[in-house]
Amino acid sequence: MTPVLVFLPVAFSLLSPQALALCVLTSGARELGKAAASPRWTTGRQKDRTLMTRQPTASRLRVLRTGDPQSMFHYHNPKEILERLGPPWRLLSSSAKTEKSRGVGVLSRVLYLTPGVFCPRATEGCLRVCLGHASGRMTMLQSANARDRRTALYAEDQEHFLDLLRCDLRLLREDARREGMTPAVRLNGTSDIPWETLHGELFAEFDDLEFYDYTKVPSRVRQFLLGRRGLSDFPANYHLTFSHSETNAAEARSLLDEGAGVAVVFWPSLPETYGTFPVVDADKHDARFLDDEQVPTRGGYIVGLRAKGIAREDLSGFVVQRAGEPVYLKRGAAA
């Protein structure tokens, strides 16, 4: 067989020879090289906050408002952002939180998109204090540009986006195998995309990976709960945690009663119980699919997170101050 030379973006040269070979052999590298050399972006425009494009593989999701003050989405559409910044070379990354998962034998990666752009249930509180732009390295302009590039590529050309994602997932799988860990990925690090319905083939293709996410969409969590009981076709390797906010108290209480994990941000400290529900310390690691093992019963539980960065100053109700307790958590209160 005649060898074929493939020219990949410079970033791929930073990979180990074994990882690079794996990516080339298993992810359609010719398409990746072509994407970097001559992007196929088409002219697009936004009307009523919906992306309009003639690109066959473009996303049909609504492009919503971001809370990131440094995001180019305040002024430009996805096509314009790609023209200015170029397409991304890698999609998945790690963080201080995901590194803690090594302590429980999990090698975890996260897909960080522009906060709010693909979050249909985002509230004013969560947009303002989202960790996707308000804490640590996430506050840097370089990080904001990286999130914008990934988000713009997903909006404009899902085919190339998914090629890159598959490459990163294969690299994660290989890295985890080499280190003897469980590979895990959070695709909605700063988004709320229904991957199980839009890209369900990924869960079957990577059935040896653990997928997990937070979501503010109750119907997604209910499908997840039904799937655990064998009553829906929700992917078995996809775990969802519902995210509490200042506007979804009734939904949070209902899902707790149905057996879901509900993430609540506290300040300044975590309680051992909240209402009558046990609290799991979610700052110990990021592998939320292991939370069920820490709860003595099959009932609902609180996934406790400590406020970080500017979230400590939140007064919207998104962050729960320990001085009081929401009415919806008190037994006998109307949900």
Protein Blocks (a to p, Z undefined) as FASTA:
>chain_A
ZZddddddfklmmpcfklmmmmmmmnopmlmmmmmmmccbdcdddeehiacdfbfkbcfb
dcdddfbfkbcklmpcfklmmmmnopafbfbdcdfklmmmmmnopacddddddehjlmmk
bcfklmmmomklmgcjllpmklmmmmmmmmmmmmmmmmlmmmmmmmmmmmmmmmmmmnop
acdddfklmgccdfklmmmmmmmmmmmbccddddfbfklmmmmmmmmnopaccdfkbccd
ddddfklmmmmmmmmmnopacdddddfbdcfbehjaccddfklpmclmlmmmmpmbfcdc
ddddddehjllmpcnhmaccfkbccfklpghiaZZ
